[in-house]
Structure formats: C-alpha cells, structure tokens
Amino acid sequence: MKLCFYLATKNKNKLKEIKNIMGDEIKVLLPPDFIEFPEEKGKTLKENAYLKAEYLSRYIKDYYIVGEDSGLFVEKLNGLPGINSAHFSGKRDDKGNIKKLLEEMKNYKKKEDRKARFITVACLIGKGEKRFFKGEVKGYITFSPRGKNGFGYDPIFEIPKIGKTFAELSLEEKNKISHRSKAFLKLKEYLIKRSF
C-alpha cells in the first residue's frame, strides 16, 4: 500500500505546496468536508500543529495524521506576528496582514533592521507515534510587496542568497528552500525509512 497521511488543514495553498514536496512517494489526503477545525489556541507553533492533528485523529483512525503550523517572526517586533501570523490584522486576510506588518516596520529603514524568520512545525501522530519536524529560513522584510506567486507573507519575505521574495519564485523553486519544505522533507524521510 502506498504511503499516505491525512493533512489537518483546509488551506488549499498549503495542501498544494505539501503535495509538491511529498512528490509521488507519499500521498497527501484531505480531511472529510464536514470537518471544521476549531480556532488555534496553542501558545506555540508546536502546540498548534499538535492540536490540529489531534483534532482530526478523533475522526480518522488507523492512519497517520499531520498537523502543521507556520509563523513569521520579525526580530525588531519582538517576534511578531509569530503564532498569530494568519490573523495579524484581526482576520485571516493576506493583504491586510501584509499591510499591517509593513506599517509596523515603516520606521526601520535599514535592511539590517528588517530581519525575520519563517518557521514551520509539522506534527505527525498515529500508529502509536507523536513526532515533530521543524523547518526554518532566515530573510528580510521588504519595503513593499514583490511577486505574484505563493500566499501569506510571501511577497514581502526576501531570501538573502537569491535576493528574491518567495512570491517571485515558482512553486518548485520555493519548495527547494522554504521553511515548510525543510520540515516536510524531514517528515518524508522519516516516513520512507519507517516503511522499510
């Protein structure tokens, strides 16, 4: 039987990225339509990733389930937006979140003062296991959005080595270097090893 897991999300953008990362080796399954995930109440990415996976595990038995949470942590803002990245502007709105973050950063004119980190934590549960996989990438907050691809804060997160934002990269290019791909490639490697 082909390796697979259920992904505890309704976010189509995340699903698309994670399917691309998993490739042909591991099938990513979506939760049933009737499931509505509760608001994230954890105090860390790790807690939120586990809470999502645990919630879905109440409905689906005998399968691996993966919960995931990601956040953007800006150095000069004491780690904000952090675990509240998706609702930074008060609601789940990518453009509103970007606008608010750029407003918060407007007094930081030097690139060096605009350091940030994107972090993803994936939680795998099922079959008597609970494991966490973390991915992180460092970069800078740009002064204005650039690029049309990706989602979330991708248009304002520049990767130093290439001088481009995530939104200026193709899905395949992003998945070679992103925080999410780092976490999920560790998860992929673990599942493939477990299957032998």
ABEGO torsion letter per residue (X at the ends): XBBBBBBBBABAAAAAAAAAAAEAABBBBBBBAABBBBBBABABAAAAAAAAAAAAAAABBGBBBBBBBBBBBBAAAGGOAEAAAAAAAGBBBAAAAAAAAAAAAAABABAAAABBBBBBBBBBBEGGBBBBBBBBBBBBBBABBBEABEBEAAAABBBAAAGBBAAABBAAAAAAABAAAAAAAAAAAAAAAAAX
